[in-house]
Amino acid sequence: MSSEPTPRARIADIIRDSGKMGSDQPATSQSDLVAAVSAVSGTPAGVLTVSQALGDELAKRFPSLSAKADAEYDLAADYETSGRALILALQACNYVVSAAFDTASGAVLETKKPLSLLSVAFTVTIAIADRGASTHLSAHVEHVGLNWGQNEKLLKELIGKTDEYLKLFQA
């Protein structure tokens, strides 16, 4: 009798077992976003494009305004439980999983939050690493425009929801 480690759950199985993932809305490109804002605001698309270029330049000079952010989190639960909690949190935050694949140490998820009238489109990439009794998340968020604290708020909301589900699983 050998005591081989139990194989890690595949991310596709975790997603499938967690139910339907968000809406089936397609991701919104930057040109679609510019066209939509132009139509709503009456501002010419060229002016918006130049404004975006200026915003990108400001973000390079002042990193706290960057449209990108990275964060690391440790969850006090095993890989499969943490994965289920994360998938449920993504659903609760209205994210759409656009890609998911297994890696040697866990999995990588790419999620999208589509454009709405109240917010720009976001892309969040999360690497999930199996650490045995705990799970490590490395998150990268990117959106169109300047940060203004949105990236940190978005990641805090997602991890907060994940923690809420983990607490429910332990109850």
Chimera marker file (.cmm) of the C-alpha trace (Angstrom):
<marker_set name="trace">
<marker id="1" x="0.000" y="0.000" z="0.000" r="1" g="1" b="0" radius="0.5"/>
<marker id="2" x="1.543" y="3.246" z="-1.094" r="1" g="1" b="0" radius="0.5"/>
<marker id="3" x="0.323" y="6.556" z="0.169" r="1" g="1" b="0" radius="0.5"/>
<marker id="4" x="0.384" y="8.634" z="-2.980" r="1" g="1" b="0" radius="0.5"/>
<marker id="5" x="-0.867" y="12.201" z="-2.613" r="1" g="1" b="0" radius="0.5"/>
<marker id="6" x="-4.421" y="12.812" z="-3.716" r="1" g="1" b="0" radius="0.5"/>
<marker id="7" x="-4.402" y="14.490" z="-7.133" r="1" g="1" b="0" radius="0.5"/>
<marker id="8" x="-5.362" y="18.170" z="-7.090" r="1" g="1" b="0" radius="0.5"/>
<marker id="9" x="-8.775" y="19.050" z="-8.491" r="1" g="1" b="0" radius="0.5"/>
<marker id="10" x="-8.674" y="20.496" z="-11.996" r="1" g="1" b="0" radius="0.5"/>
<marker id="11" x="-9.790" y="24.122" z="-12.246" r="1" g="1" b="0" radius="0.5"/>
<marker id="12" x="-12.336" y="23.170" z="-14.922" r="1" g="1" b="0" radius="0.5"/>
<marker id="13" x="-13.957" y="20.747" z="-12.455" r="1" g="1" b="0" radius="0.5"/>
<marker id="14" x="-14.041" y="23.390" z="-9.706" r="1" g="1" b="0" radius="0.5"/>
<marker id="15" x="-15.694" y="25.869" z="-12.089" r="1" g="1" b="0" radius="0.5"/>
<marker id="16" x="-18.192" y="23.289" z="-13.369" r="1" g="1" b="0" radius="0.5"/>
<marker id="17" x="-19.094" y="22.168" z="-9.848" r="1" g="1" b="0" radius="0.5"/>
<marker id="18" x="-19.669" y="25.812" z="-8.820" r="1" g="1" b="0" radius="0.5"/>
<marker id="19" x="-22.380" y="26.446" z="-11.422" r="1" g="1" b="0" radius="0.5"/>
<marker id="20" x="-22.801" y="28.834" z="-14.343" r="1" g="1" b="0" radius="0.5"/>
<marker id="21" x="-20.198" y="31.572" z="-14.597" r="1" g="1" b="0" radius="0.5"/>
<marker id="22" x="-21.722" y="35.052" z="-14.860" r="1" g="1" b="0" radius="0.5"/>
<marker id="23" x="-23.341" y="36.330" z="-17.997" r="1" g="1" b="0" radius="0.5"/>
<marker id="24" x="-22.336" y="35.493" z="-21.526" r="1" g="1" b="0" radius="0.5"/>
<marker id="25" x="-21.495" y="39.078" z="-22.397" r="1" g="1" b="0" radius="0.5"/>
<marker id="26" x="-18.497" y="39.440" z="-24.683" r="1" g="1" b="0" radius="0.5"/>
<marker id="27" x="-15.447" y="41.390" z="-23.549" r="1" g="1" b="0" radius="0.5"/>
<marker id="28" x="-15.405" y="45.028" z="-24.592" r="1" g="1" b="0" radius="0.5"/>
<marker id="29" x="-12.436" y="46.366" z="-26.539" r="1" g="1" b="0" radius="0.5"/>
<marker id="30" x="-10.949" y="49.799" z="-25.962" r="1" g="1" b="0" radius="0.5"/>
<marker id="31" x="-12.243" y="51.034" z="-29.331" r="1" g="1" b="0" radius="0.5"/>
<marker id="32" x="-15.761" y="49.845" z="-28.414" r="1" g="1" b="0" radius="0.5"/>
<marker id="33" x="-15.477" y="51.678" z="-25.115" r="1" g="1" b="0" radius="0.5"/>
<marker id="34" x="-14.345" y="54.897" z="-26.844" r="1" g="1" b="0" radius="0.5"/>
<marker id="35" x="-17.232" y="54.635" z="-29.327" r="1" g="1" b="0" radius="0.5"/>
<marker id="36" x="-19.761" y="54.056" z="-26.524" r="1" g="1" b="0" radius="0.5"/>
<marker id="37" x="-18.496" y="56.968" z="-24.420" r="1" g="1" b="0" radius="0.5"/>
<marker id="38" x="-18.392" y="59.177" z="-27.506" r="1" g="1" b="0" radius="0.5"/>
<marker id="39" x="-21.999" y="58.345" z="-28.364" r="1" g="1" b="0" radius="0.5"/>
<marker id="40" x="-23.222" y="58.970" z="-24.813" r="1" g="1" b="0" radius="0.5"/>
<marker id="41" x="-21.206" y="62.113" z="-24.092" r="1" g="1" b="0" radius="0.5"/>
<marker id="42" x="-21.213" y="63.717" z="-27.539" r="1" g="1" b="0" radius="0.5"/>
<marker id="43" x="-17.414" y="64.088" z="-27.306" r="1" g="1" b="0" radius="0.5"/>
<marker id="44" x="-15.599" y="63.206" z="-30.553" r="1" g="1" b="0" radius="0.5"/>
<marker id="45" x="-13.867" y="59.804" z="-30.462" r="1" g="1" b="0" radius="0.5"/>
<marker id="46" x="-10.549" y="61.449" z="-31.425" r="1" g="1" b="0" radius="0.5"/>
<marker id="47" x="-10.657" y="63.681" z="-28.346" r="1" g="1" b="0" radius="0.5"/>
<marker id="48" x="-11.331" y="60.656" z="-26.150" r="1" g="1" b="0" radius="0.5"/>
<marker id="49" x="-8.458" y="58.743" z="-27.761" r="1" g="1" b="0" radius="0.5"/>
<marker id="50" x="-6.054" y="61.649" z="-27.148" r="1" g="1" b="0" radius="0.5"/>
<marker id="51" x="-7.330" y="61.887" z="-23.563" r="1" g="1" b="0" radius="0.5"/>
<marker id="52" x="-6.622" y="58.175" z="-23.116" r="1" g="1" b="0" radius="0.5"/>
<marker id="53" x="-3.091" y="58.638" z="-24.482" r="1" g="1" b="0" radius="0.5"/>
<marker id="54" x="-2.518" y="61.519" z="-22.034" r="1" g="1" b="0" radius="0.5"/>
<marker id="55" x="-3.892" y="59.357" z="-19.217" r="1" g="1" b="0" radius="0.5"/>
<marker id="56" x="-1.505" y="56.551" z="-20.146" r="1" g="1" b="0" radius="0.5"/>
<marker id="57" x="1.410" y="58.987" z="-20.094" r="1" g="1" b="0" radius="0.5"/>
<marker id="58" x="0.344" y="60.329" z="-16.672" r="1" g="1" b="0" radius="0.5"/>
<marker id="59" x="0.129" y="56.754" z="-15.394" r="1" g="1" b="0" radius="0.5"/>
<marker id="60" x="3.723" y="56.130" z="-16.506" r="1" g="1" b="0" radius="0.5"/>
<marker id="61" x="4.938" y="59.236" z="-14.687" r="1" g="1" b="0" radius="0.5"/>
<marker id="62" x="2.748" y="58.721" z="-11.608" r="1" g="1" b="0" radius="0.5"/>
<marker id="63" x="2.492" y="54.958" z="-10.961" r="1" g="1" b="0" radius="0.5"/>
<marker id="64" x="-0.255" y="55.356" z="-8.355" r="1" g="1" b="0" radius="0.5"/>
<marker id="65" x="-2.559" y="56.405" z="-11.222" r="1" g="1" b="0" radius="0.5"/>
<marker id="66" x="-1.689" y="53.351" z="-13.350" r="1" g="1" b="0" radius="0.5"/>
<marker id="67" x="-4.516" y="51.276" z="-14.803" r="1" g="1" b="0" radius="0.5"/>
<marker id="68" x="-2.702" y="48.142" z="-13.582" r="1" g="1" b="0" radius="0.5"/>
<marker id="69" x="-2.201" y="46.696" z="-10.109" r="1" g="1" b="0" radius="0.5"/>
<marker id="70" x="-0.779" y="43.541" z="-8.566" r="1" g="1" b="0" radius="0.5"/>
<marker id="71" x="-1.534" y="41.976" z="-5.188" r="1" g="1" b="0" radius="0.5"/>
<marker id="72" x="-0.721" y="38.806" z="-3.251" r="1" g="1" b="0" radius="0.5"/>
<marker id="73" x="-3.104" y="37.017" z="-0.848" r="1" g="1" b="0" radius="0.5"/>
<marker id="74" x="-2.933" y="33.893" z="1.298" r="1" g="1" b="0" radius="0.5"/>
<marker id="75" x="-6.131" y="31.996" z="2.062" r="1" g="1" b="0" radius="0.5"/>
<marker id="76" x="-6.299" y="29.686" z="5.097" r="1" g="1" b="0" radius="0.5"/>
<marker id="77" x="-7.976" y="26.843" z="3.219" r="1" g="1" b="0" radius="0.5"/>
<marker id="78" x="-6.937" y="24.027" z="0.917" r="1" g="1" b="0" radius="0.5"/>
<marker id="79" x="-6.754" y="24.522" z="-2.856" r="1" g="1" b="0" radius="0.5"/>
<marker id="80" x="-10.124" y="23.018" z="-3.804" r="1" g="1" b="0" radius="0.5"/>
<marker id="81" x="-12.059" y="24.865" z="-1.071" r="1" g="1" b="0" radius="0.5"/>
<marker id="82" x="-10.311" y="28.152" z="-1.875" r="1" g="1" b="0" radius="0.5"/>
<marker id="83" x="-10.967" y="27.621" z="-5.581" r="1" g="1" b="0" radius="0.5"/>
<marker id="84" x="-14.689" y="27.078" z="-4.983" r="1" g="1" b="0" radius="0.5"/>
<marker id="85" x="-14.871" y="30.170" z="-2.758" r="1" g="1" b="0" radius="0.5"/>
<marker id="86" x="-13.051" y="32.224" z="-5.409" r="1" g="1" b="0" radius="0.5"/>
<marker id="87" x="-15.374" y="31.041" z="-8.204" r="1" g="1" b="0" radius="0.5"/>
<marker id="88" x="-18.441" y="31.894" z="-6.098" r="1" g="1" b="0" radius="0.5"/>
<marker id="89" x="-16.928" y="35.325" z="-5.307" r="1" g="1" b="0" radius="0.5"/>
<marker id="90" x="-16.330" y="35.929" z="-9.026" r="1" g="1" b="0" radius="0.5"/>
<marker id="91" x="-19.969" y="35.070" z="-9.713" r="1" g="1" b="0" radius="0.5"/>
<marker id="92" x="-21.162" y="37.358" z="-6.914" r="1" g="1" b="0" radius="0.5"/>
<marker id="93" x="-19.077" y="40.224" z="-8.337" r="1" g="1" b="0" radius="0.5"/>
<marker id="94" x="-20.487" y="39.606" z="-11.874" r="1" g="1" b="0" radius="0.5"/>
<marker id="95" x="-17.183" y="38.516" z="-13.434" r="1" g="1" b="0" radius="0.5"/>
<marker id="96" x="-17.072" y="36.347" z="-16.522" r="1" g="1" b="0" radius="0.5"/>
<marker id="97" x="-14.311" y="33.706" z="-16.682" r="1" g="1" b="0" radius="0.5"/>
<marker id="98" x="-12.696" y="34.059" z="-20.094" r="1" g="1" b="0" radius="0.5"/>
<marker id="99" x="-9.837" y="31.588" z="-19.564" r="1" g="1" b="0" radius="0.5"/>
<marker id="100" x="-8.882" y="28.949" z="-17.009" r="1" g="1" b="0" radius="0.5"/>
<marker id="101" x="-6.069" y="26.430" z="-17.097" r="1" g="1" b="0" radius="0.5"/>
<marker id="102" x="-4.147" y="24.203" z="-14.716" r="1" g="1" b="0" radius="0.5"/>
<marker id="103" x="-0.465" y="24.770" z="-13.938" r="1" g="1" b="0" radius="0.5"/>
<marker id="104" x="2.145" y="22.687" z="-12.141" r="1" g="1" b="0" radius="0.5"/>
<marker id="105" x="1.394" y="24.446" z="-8.843" r="1" g="1" b="0" radius="0.5"/>
<marker id="106" x="-2.334" y="25.188" z="-9.233" r="1" g="1" b="0" radius="0.5"/>
<marker id="107" x="-4.209" y="27.162" z="-11.874" r="1" g="1" b="0" radius="0.5"/>
<marker id="108" x="-4.608" y="30.512" z="-13.612" r="1" g="1" b="0" radius="0.5"/>
<marker id="109" x="-7.940" y="32.267" z="-14.166" r="1" g="1" b="0" radius="0.5"/>
<marker id="110" x="-8.587" y="35.266" z="-16.368" r="1" g="1" b="0" radius="0.5"/>
<marker id="111" x="-11.841" y="37.022" z="-15.687" r="1" g="1" b="0" radius="0.5"/>
<marker id="112" x="-13.618" y="39.957" z="-17.211" r="1" g="1" b="0" radius="0.5"/>
<marker id="113" x="-16.028" y="42.437" z="-15.755" r="1" g="1" b="0" radius="0.5"/>
<marker id="114" x="-17.826" y="43.850" z="-18.779" r="1" g="1" b="0" radius="0.5"/>
<marker id="115" x="-18.399" y="47.511" z="-19.498" r="1" g="1" b="0" radius="0.5"/>
<marker id="116" x="-21.470" y="48.983" z="-17.868" r="1" g="1" b="0" radius="0.5"/>
<marker id="117" x="-22.920" y="52.453" z="-17.677" r="1" g="1" b="0" radius="0.5"/>
<marker id="118" x="-21.355" y="52.879" z="-14.231" r="1" g="1" b="0" radius="0.5"/>
<marker id="119" x="-17.919" y="51.319" z="-14.739" r="1" g="1" b="0" radius="0.5"/>
<marker id="120" x="-15.268" y="50.577" z="-17.321" r="1" g="1" b="0" radius="0.5"/>
<marker id="121" x="-14.348" y="47.043" z="-18.335" r="1" g="1" b="0" radius="0.5"/>
<marker id="122" x="-11.783" y="45.239" z="-16.128" r="1" g="1" b="0" radius="0.5"/>
<marker id="123" x="-9.574" y="42.215" z="-16.705" r="1" g="1" b="0" radius="0.5"/>
<marker id="124" x="-8.358" y="40.330" z="-13.649" r="1" g="1" b="0" radius="0.5"/>
<marker id="125" x="-5.799" y="37.533" z="-13.867" r="1" g="1" b="0" radius="0.5"/>
<marker id="126" x="-5.436" y="35.315" z="-10.800" r="1" g="1" b="0" radius="0.5"/>
<marker id="127" x="-2.769" y="32.653" z="-10.270" r="1" g="1" b="0" radius="0.5"/>
<marker id="128" x="-3.872" y="30.119" z="-7.650" r="1" g="1" b="0" radius="0.5"/>
<marker id="129" x="-1.058" y="28.156" z="-5.975" r="1" g="1" b="0" radius="0.5"/>
<marker id="130" x="-1.690" y="25.010" z="-3.948" r="1" g="1" b="0" radius="0.5"/>
<marker id="131" x="0.275" y="25.216" z="-0.680" r="1" g="1" b="0" radius="0.5"/>
<marker id="132" x="-1.261" y="22.170" z="0.989" r="1" g="1" b="0" radius="0.5"/>
<marker id="133" x="-3.338" y="23.444" z="3.907" r="1" g="1" b="0" radius="0.5"/>
<marker id="134" x="-3.358" y="26.979" z="2.467" r="1" g="1" b="0" radius="0.5"/>
<marker id="135" x="-3.686" y="28.591" z="-0.945" r="1" g="1" b="0" radius="0.5"/>
<marker id="136" x="-1.773" y="31.552" z="-2.373" r="1" g="1" b="0" radius="0.5"/>
<marker id="137" x="-3.384" y="33.984" z="-4.845" r="1" g="1" b="0" radius="0.5"/>
<marker id="138" x="-1.445" y="36.355" z="-7.084" r="1" g="1" b="0" radius="0.5"/>
<marker id="139" x="-3.818" y="38.838" z="-8.694" r="1" g="1" b="0" radius="0.5"/>
<marker id="140" x="-3.227" y="41.299" z="-11.536" r="1" g="1" b="0" radius="0.5"/>
<marker id="141" x="-5.934" y="43.777" z="-12.523" r="1" g="1" b="0" radius="0.5"/>
<marker id="142" x="-6.026" y="46.014" z="-15.574" r="1" g="1" b="0" radius="0.5"/>
<marker id="143" x="-8.667" y="48.379" z="-16.899" r="1" g="1" b="0" radius="0.5"/>
<marker id="144" x="-9.072" y="51.226" z="-19.342" r="1" g="1" b="0" radius="0.5"/>
<marker id="145" x="-8.315" y="54.665" z="-17.937" r="1" g="1" b="0" radius="0.5"/>
<marker id="146" x="-6.652" y="55.897" z="-14.771" r="1" g="1" b="0" radius="0.5"/>
<marker id="147" x="-6.752" y="54.008" z="-11.482" r="1" g="1" b="0" radius="0.5"/>
<marker id="148" x="-8.139" y="56.528" z="-8.965" r="1" g="1" b="0" radius="0.5"/>
<marker id="149" x="-8.110" y="53.710" z="-6.400" r="1" g="1" b="0" radius="0.5"/>
<marker id="150" x="-10.406" y="51.424" z="-8.421" r="1" g="1" b="0" radius="0.5"/>
<marker id="151" x="-7.897" y="48.569" z="-8.737" r="1" g="1" b="0" radius="0.5"/>
<marker id="152" x="-7.362" y="48.255" z="-4.997" r="1" g="1" b="0" radius="0.5"/>
<marker id="153" x="-11.101" y="48.510" z="-4.340" r="1" g="1" b="0" radius="0.5"/>
<marker id="154" x="-11.827" y="45.828" z="-6.931" r="1" g="1" b="0" radius="0.5"/>
<marker id="155" x="-9.269" y="43.398" z="-5.470" r="1" g="1" b="0" radius="0.5"/>
<marker id="156" x="-10.411" y="44.055" z="-1.882" r="1" g="1" b="0" radius="0.5"/>
<marker id="157" x="-14.019" y="43.375" z="-2.892" r="1" g="1" b="0" radius="0.5"/>
<marker id="158" x="-13.089" y="40.120" z="-4.634" r="1" g="1" b="0" radius="0.5"/>
<marker id="159" x="-10.899" y="38.813" z="-1.814" r="1" g="1" b="0" radius="0.5"/>
<marker id="160" x="-13.435" y="39.964" z="0.790" r="1" g="1" b="0" radius="0.5"/>
<marker id="161" x="-16.166" y="37.965" z="-0.971" r="1" g="1" b="0" radius="0.5"/>
<marker id="162" x="-13.837" y="34.959" z="-1.212" r="1" g="1" b="0" radius="0.5"/>
<marker id="163" x="-13.198" y="35.154" z="2.547" r="1" g="1" b="0" radius="0.5"/>
<marker id="164" x="-16.967" y="35.380" z="3.182" r="1" g="1" b="0" radius="0.5"/>
<marker id="165" x="-17.535" y="32.146" z="1.257" r="1" g="1" b="0" radius="0.5"/>
<marker id="166" x="-14.656" y="30.421" z="3.063" r="1" g="1" b="0" radius="0.5"/>
<marker id="167" x="-16.267" y="31.340" z="6.405" r="1" g="1" b="0" radius="0.5"/>
<marker id="168" x="-19.599" y="29.941" z="5.202" r="1" g="1" b="0" radius="0.5"/>
<marker id="169" x="-17.888" y="26.677" z="4.209" r="1" g="1" b="0" radius="0.5"/>
<marker id="170" x="-16.391" y="26.374" z="7.716" r="1" g="1" b="0" radius="0.5"/>
<marker id="171" x="-19.698" y="27.046" z="9.521" r="1" g="1" b="0" radius="0.5"/>
<link id1="1" id2="2" r="1" g="1" b="0" radius="0.2"/>
<link id1="2" id2="3" r="1" g="1" b="0" radius="0.2"/>
<link id1="3" id2="4" r="1" g="1" b="0" radius="0.2"/>
<link id1="4" id2="5" r="1" g="1" b="0" radius="0.2"/>
<link id1="5" id2="6" r="1" g="1" b="0" radius="0.2"/>
<link id1="6" id2="7" r="1" g="1" b="0" radius="0.2"/>
<link id1="7" id2="8" r="1" g="1" b="0" radius="0.2"/>
<link id1="8" id2="9" r="1" g="1" b="0" radius="0.2"/>
<link id1="9" id2="10" r="1" g="1" b="0" radius="0.2"/>
<link id1="10" id2="11" r="1" g="1" b="0" radius="0.2"/>
<link id1="11" id2="12" r="1" g="1" b="0" radius="0.2"/>
<link id1="12" id2="13" r="1" g="1" b="0" radius="0.2"/>
<link id1="13" id2="14" r="1" g="1" b="0" radius="0.2"/>
<link id1="14" id2="15" r="1" g="1" b="0" radius="0.2"/>
<link id1="15" id2="16" r="1" g="1" b="0" radius="0.2"/>
<link id1="16" id2="17" r="1" g="1" b="0" radius="0.2"/>
<link id1="17" id2="18" r="1" g="1" b="0" radius="0.2"/>
<link id1="18" id2="19" r="1" g="1" b="0" radius="0.2"/>
<link id1="19" id2="20" r="1" g="1" b="0" radius="0.2"/>
<link id1="20" id2="21" r="1" g="1" b="0" radius="0.2"/>
<link id1="21" id2="22" r="1" g="1" b="0" radius="0.2"/>
<link id1="22" id2="23" r="1" g="1" b="0" radius="0.2"/>
<link id1="23" id2="24" r="1" g="1" b="0" radius="0.2"/>
<link id1="24" id2="25" r="1" g="1" b="0" radius="0.2"/>
<link id1="25" id2="26" r="1" g="1" b="0" radius="0.2"/>
<link id1="26" id2="27" r="1" g="1" b="0" radius="0.2"/>
<link id1="27" id2="28" r="1" g="1" b="0" radius="0.2"/>
<link id1="28" id2="29" r="1" g="1" b="0" radius="0.2"/>
<link id1="29" id2="30" r="1" g="1" b="0" radius="0.2"/>
<link id1="30" id2="31" r="1" g="1" b="0" radius="0.2"/>
<link id1="31" id2="32" r="1" g="1" b="0" radius="0.2"/>
<link id1="32" id2="33" r="1" g="1" b="0" radius="0.2"/>
<link id1="33" id2="34" r="1" g="1" b="0" radius="0.2"/>
<link id1="34" id2="35" r="1" g="1" b="0" radius="0.2"/>
<link id1="35" id2="36" r="1" g="1" b="0" radius="0.2"/>
<link id1="36" id2="37" r="1" g="1" b="0" radius="0.2"/>
<link id1="37" id2="38" r="1" g="1" b="0" radius="0.2"/>
<link id1="38" id2="39" r="1" g="1" b="0" radius="0.2"/>
<link id1="39" id2="40" r="1" g="1" b="0" radius="0.2"/>
<link id1="40" id2="41" r="1" g="1" b="0" radius="0.2"/>
<link id1="41" id2="42" r="1" g="1" b="0" radius="0.2"/>
<link id1="42" id2="43" r="1" g="1" b="0" radius="0.2"/>
<link id1="43" id2="44" r="1" g="1" b="0" radius="0.2"/>
<link id1="44" id2="45" r="1" g="1" b="0" radius="0.2"/>
<link id1="45" id2="46" r="1" g="1" b="0" radius="0.2"/>
<link id1="46" id2="47" r="1" g="1" b="0" radius="0.2"/>
<link id1="47" id2="48" r="1" g="1" b="0" radius="0.2"/>
<link id1="48" id2="49" r="1" g="1" b="0" radius="0.2"/>
<link id1="49" id2="50" r="1" g="1" b="0" radius="0.2"/>
<link id1="50" id2="51" r="1" g="1" b="0" radius="0.2"/>
<link id1="51" id2="52" r="1" g="1" b="0" radius="0.2"/>
<link id1="52" id2="53" r="1" g="1" b="0" radius="0.2"/>
<link id1="53" id2="54" r="1" g="1" b="0" radius="0.2"/>
<link id1="54" id2="55" r="1" g="1" b="0" radius="0.2"/>
<link id1="55" id2="56" r="1" g="1" b="0" radius="0.2"/>
<link id1="56" id2="57" r="1" g="1" b="0" radius="0.2"/>
<link id1="57" id2="58" r="1" g="1" b="0" radius="0.2"/>
<link id1="58" id2="59" r="1" g="1" b="0" radius="0.2"/>
<link id1="59" id2="60" r="1" g="1" b="0" radius="0.2"/>
<link id1="60" id2="61" r="1" g="1" b="0" radius="0.2"/>
<link id1="61" id2="62" r="1" g="1" b="0" radius="0.2"/>
<link id1="62" id2="63" r="1" g="1" b="0" radius="0.2"/>
<link id1="63" id2="64" r="1" g="1" b="0" radius="0.2"/>
<link id1="64" id2="65" r="1" g="1" b="0" radius="0.2"/>
<link id1="65" id2="66" r="1" g="1" b="0" radius="0.2"/>
<link id1="66" id2="67" r="1" g="1" b="0" radius="0.2"/>
<link id1="67" id2="68" r="1" g="1" b="0" radius="0.2"/>
<link id1="68" id2="69" r="1" g="1" b="0" radius="0.2"/>
<link id1="69" id2="70" r="1" g="1" b="0" radius="0.2"/>
<link id1="70" id2="71" r="1" g="1" b="0" radius="0.2"/>
<link id1="71" id2="72" r="1" g="1" b="0" radius="0.2"/>
<link id1="72" id2="73" r="1" g="1" b="0" radius="0.2"/>
<link id1="73" id2="74" r="1" g="1" b="0" radius="0.2"/>
<link id1="74" id2="75" r="1" g="1" b="0" radius="0.2"/>
<link id1="75" id2="76" r="1" g="1" b="0" radius="0.2"/>
<link id1="76" id2="77" r="1" g="1" b="0" radius="0.2"/>
<link id1="77" id2="78" r="1" g="1" b="0" radius="0.2"/>
<link id1="78" id2="79" r="1" g="1" b="0" radius="0.2"/>
<link id1="79" id2="80" r="1" g="1" b="0" radius="0.2"/>
<link id1="80" id2="81" r="1" g="1" b="0" radius="0.2"/>
<link id1="81" id2="82" r="1" g="1" b="0" radius="0.2"/>
<link id1="82" id2="83" r="1" g="1" b="0" radius="0.2"/>
<link id1="83" id2="84" r="1" g="1" b="0" radius="0.2"/>
<link id1="84" id2="85" r="1" g="1" b="0" radius="0.2"/>
<link id1="85" id2="86" r="1" g="1" b="0" radius="0.2"/>
<link id1="86" id2="87" r="1" g="1" b="0" radius="0.2"/>
<link id1="87" id2="88" r="1" g="1" b="0" radius="0.2"/>
<link id1="88" id2="89" r="1" g="1" b="0" radius="0.2"/>
<link id1="89" id2="90" r="1" g="1" b="0" radius="0.2"/>
<link id1="90" id2="91" r="1" g="1" b="0" radius="0.2"/>
<link id1="91" id2="92" r="1" g="1" b="0" radius="0.2"/>
<link id1="92" id2="93" r="1" g="1" b="0" radius="0.2"/>
<link id1="93" id2="94" r="1" g="1" b="0" radius="0.2"/>
<link id1="94" id2="95" r="1" g="1" b="0" radius="0.2"/>
<link id1="95" id2="96" r="1" g="1" b="0" radius="0.2"/>
<link id1="96" id2="97" r="1" g="1" b="0" radius="0.2"/>
<link id1="97" id2="98" r="1" g="1" b="0" radius="0.2"/>
<link id1="98" id2="99" r="1" g="1" b="0" radius="0.2"/>
<link id1="99" id2="100" r="1" g="1" b="0" radius="0.2"/>
<link id1="100" id2="101" r="1" g="1" b="0" radius="0.2"/>
<link id1="101" id2="102" r="1" g="1" b="0" radius="0.2"/>
<link id1="102" id2="103" r="1" g="1" b="0" radius="0.2"/>
<link id1="103" id2="104" r="1" g="1" b="0" radius="0.2"/>
<link id1="104" id2="105" r="1" g="1" b="0" radius="0.2"/>
<link id1="105" id2="106" r="1" g="1" b="0" radius="0.2"/>
<link id1="106" id2="107" r="1" g="1" b="0" radius="0.2"/>
<link id1="107" id2="108" r="1" g="1" b="0" radius="0.2"/>
<link id1="108" id2="109" r="1" g="1" b="0" radius="0.2"/>
<link id1="109" id2="110" r="1" g="1" b="0" radius="0.2"/>
<link id1="110" id2="111" r="1" g="1" b="0" radius="0.2"/>
<link id1="111" id2="112" r="1" g="1" b="0" radius="0.2"/>
<link id1="112" id2="113" r="1" g="1" b="0" radius="0.2"/>
<link id1="113" id2="114" r="1" g="1" b="0" radius="0.2"/>
<link id1="114" id2="115" r="1" g="1" b="0" radius="0.2"/>
<link id1="115" id2="116" r="1" g="1" b="0" radius="0.2"/>
<link id1="116" id2="117" r="1" g="1" b="0" radius="0.2"/>
<link id1="117" id2="118" r="1" g="1" b="0" radius="0.2"/>
<link id1="118" id2="119" r="1" g="1" b="0" radius="0.2"/>
<link id1="119" id2="120" r="1" g="1" b="0" radius="0.2"/>
<link id1="120" id2="121" r="1" g="1" b="0" radius="0.2"/>
<link id1="121" id2="122" r="1" g="1" b="0" radius="0.2"/>
<link id1="122" id2="123" r="1" g="1" b="0" radius="0.2"/>
<link id1="123" id2="124" r="1" g="1" b="0" radius="0.2"/>
<link id1="124" id2="125" r="1" g="1" b="0" radius="0.2"/>
<link id1="125" id2="126" r="1" g="1" b="0" radius="0.2"/>
<link id1="126" id2="127" r="1" g="1" b="0" radius="0.2"/>
<link id1="127" id2="128" r="1" g="1" b="0" radius="0.2"/>
<link id1="128" id2="129" r="1" g="1" b="0" radius="0.2"/>
<link id1="129" id2="130" r="1" g="1" b="0" radius="0.2"/>
<link id1="130" id2="131" r="1" g="1" b="0" radius="0.2"/>
<link id1="131" id2="132" r="1" g="1" b="0" radius="0.2"/>
<link id1="132" id2="133" r="1" g="1" b="0" radius="0.2"/>
<link id1="133" id2="134" r="1" g="1" b="0" radius="0.2"/>
<link id1="134" id2="135" r="1" g="1" b="0" radius="0.2"/>
<link id1="135" id2="136" r="1" g="1" b="0" radius="0.2"/>
<link id1="136" id2="137" r="1" g="1" b="0" radius="0.2"/>
<link id1="137" id2="138" r="1" g="1" b="0" radius="0.2"/>
<link id1="138" id2="139" r="1" g="1" b="0" radius="0.2"/>
<link id1="139" id2="140" r="1" g="1" b="0" radius="0.2"/>
<link id1="140" id2="141" r="1" g="1" b="0" radius="0.2"/>
<link id1="141" id2="142" r="1" g="1" b="0" radius="0.2"/>
<link id1="142" id2="143" r="1" g="1" b="0" radius="0.2"/>
<link id1="143" id2="144" r="1" g="1" b="0" radius="0.2"/>
<link id1="144" id2="145" r="1" g="1" b="0" radius="0.2"/>
<link id1="145" id2="146" r="1" g="1" b="0" radius="0.2"/>
<link id1="146" id2="147" r="1" g="1" b="0" radius="0.2"/>
<link id1="147" id2="148" r="1" g="1" b="0" radius="0.2"/>
<link id1="148" id2="149" r="1" g="1" b="0" radius="0.2"/>
<link id1="149" id2="150" r="1" g="1" b="0" radius="0.2"/>
<link id1="150" id2="151" r="1" g="1" b="0" radius="0.2"/>
<link id1="151" id2="152" r="1" g="1" b="0" radius="0.2"/>
<link id1="152" id2="153" r="1" g="1" b="0" radius="0.2"/>
<link id1="153" id2="154" r="1" g="1" b="0" radius="0.2"/>
<link id1="154" id2="155" r="1" g="1" b="0" radius="0.2"/>
<link id1="155" id2="156" r="1" g="1" b="0" radius="0.2"/>
<link id1="156" id2="157" r="1" g="1" b="0" radius="0.2"/>
<link id1="157" id2="158" r="1" g="1" b="0" radius="0.2"/>
<link id1="158" id2="159" r="1" g="1" b="0" radius="0.2"/>
<link id1="159" id2="160" r="1" g="1" b="0" radius="0.2"/>
<link id1="160" id2="161" r="1" g="1" b="0" radius="0.2"/>
<link id1="161" id2="162" r="1" g="1" b="0" radius="0.2"/>
<link id1="162" id2="163" r="1" g="1" b="0" radius="0.2"/>
<link id1="163" id2="164" r="1" g="1" b="0" radius="0.2"/>
<link id1="164" id2="165" r="1" g="1" b="0" radius="0.2"/>
<link id1="165" id2="166" r="1" g="1" b="0" radius="0.2"/>
<link id1="166" id2="167" r="1" g="1" b="0" radius="0.2"/>
<link id1="167" id2="168" r="1" g="1" b="0" radius="0.2"/>
<link id1="168" id2="169" r="1" g="1" b="0" radius="0.2"/>
<link id1="169" id2="170" r="1" g="1" b="0" radius="0.2"/>
<link id1="170" id2="171" r="1" g="1" b="0" radius="0.2"/>
</marker_set>
